[in-house]
Amino acid sequence: MVLTIMSPLLTNISETFHLSLAQTGTIFTANFLGFTLFVVIGGILSDRFGKKLILTVSLLGYTLALLLFPLASNFPLALIIIILIGGFGGTIEGTISALITDINPERSGFYLNLAQVFFGIGAIVGPISAGIMVGSGFSWQICYYFLAGVFLLITIGFCSIKLPALKKSDKLTWQGFTQLVNDPKFLMVCLCMVLYTGSEIGGWGWMSTFLKQNLKFTATKSSIAVAVFWSAMSAGRLICGRLSLRYPDRNIIIGLAIISTIVTILSGLLVNQIAVLLAIAMMGFGYSSLWPLIASYGAGSHPENSGTVYAILIGCGSIGGAIIPLIMGILAQNINIRAAMISPALFFFIIMITFINFGRITTGKR
């Protein structure tokens, strides 16, 4: 919810701080800069001090940052707080992903997909709720105050649970890191994570602004469109999770990348509102399982360094989240927002070509 309300609230936040389109893109950059910085640090600390302690601290930090963001008196201060929101969010996501893999090492792709379905539930509820509140005359700040209260309750609830006994996860080691960075195939997987994550964030992040400016969607209708995207994402993850039990991850990734390339182009070209909503639904399905399947594919190539692999892959994804939405903002300002919305199609095409070429050197399920 915290991540995806940014799309329907982006115009309102921009107006509050008097931002250009390019400056607005720095909101995504700041968020994922914090994500990148914190995710590796959080992984190291969770190995040393335990996942529950690090998750508790991160949830408390997240709560405080959500409370402070709407209170920011100027944009530079707001960016600093956004970095913290991204950082604590990255630590939470990275640690949760590691927990899922620890508990289900044999079927990590399936269970990471399943976990992302719950992410999708929040991603559906968030934009709709934010759109309705803003459309009803409430300020965007109220949305963040509400979420701060929710996370305070989550933190209290999390402190009361007991985690199962887990095998100690791999630490981020220099030896493991050098082994990975000397593997060209793994580096290409990392590039795919950069391209996918940045394209996904840019796609839904700028979606609401695009629909309002080009197709005259209301705040409520544009929020519903973002929710349609995430509903399709959640359904796609359920379907692809099942498919991953029967078919190679690589084949599913190629198919999803092909769909994503085509519908991303269509979504930026269409002008009929119903046709655009259908294209957005197909975008959600195409994007759905690329993140968990690419992550699972990369981890499967180096099972001896799984902790290091996930830290690097999640970090690479956050780099994409920091760069590509900003590039899209620059394109929107200097060319037009349609060109910006179409641009991720190139990145999905690269992912498709990369995994097709992996077929020449890959054997087995992955």
Secondary structure, DSSP 8 states (H G I E B T S, - for coil): -TTTTHHHHHHHHHHHHT--HHHHHHHHHHHHHHHHHHHHHHHHHHHHH-HHHHHHHHHHHHHHHHHHGGG-SSHHHHHHHHHHHHHHHHHHHHHHHHHHHHH-GGGHHHHHHHHHHHHHHHHHHHHHHHHHHHHTT--HHHHHHHHHHHHHHHHHHHHT-------------HHHHHHHHT-HHHHHHHHHHHHHHHHHHHHHHTHHHHHHHHH---HHHHHHHHHHHHHHHHHHHHHHHHHTTTS-HHHHHHHHHHHHHHHHHHHHH--SHHHHHHHHHHHHHHHTTHHHHHHHHHHHH-GGGHHHHHHHHHHHHHHHHHHHHHHHHHHHHHT-HHHHHHTHHHHHHHHHHHHHHHTTT--S--
